[in-house]
Amino acid sequence: MAKPLMPKATAVWLIKNTTLTFDQISEFCGLHPLEVQGIADGEVAVGMVGLDPVTNGQLTQAEINRCEQDASARMQIAKRDIPMPATRTKGPRYTPVSKRQDKPDAITWLLRHHPELPDSQIARLIGTTKPTIQAIRDRTHWNSSNIRPKDPVLLGLCTQTDLNMAVEKARKAAARRGQGSAEGEETPESDQPAPGA
């Protein structure tokens, strides 16, 4: 279930302005019941201004009234007609100047330990370009004499989760390519052994 924006402020308002139970408020706001009780006792969220969920369109007064009448009822967040803003896709990440010199080392490590990774995935993981990857692979990189393979996770250029996902994706693609080429190739009858052999 979707949770309200600013759940503690919403809980403060619901405690002060309704007769809902702590369980109903905690369920709606996504807070622990003891935290809601702490808000009611004045131990948690001291001085926090309550946020009215009715005026900002997260709840309706009818929904609050319904749940006040039945302590076992659970509040549902109101449906919105307003279109939500589109989430931004991940763009290129900023790499600090101190870590930029580590990129060729990370690329070399990936090329050596995960040759199944295509250049596009390496470029996405490390934040580099395909020409740089090709130059390192061909040993024509301007600094190729000083490049030493180093794990990109240890260098902080990508996370272990991202690396594992990229390797898994590359292995699945390689398996599909291998399966597709195996189905397309049929062995000629002259190469097959005789039935009695």
Order of alpha helices (4+ residues) and beta strands (2+ residues): alpha-alpha-alpha-alpha-alpha-alpha-alpha-alpha-alpha-alpha
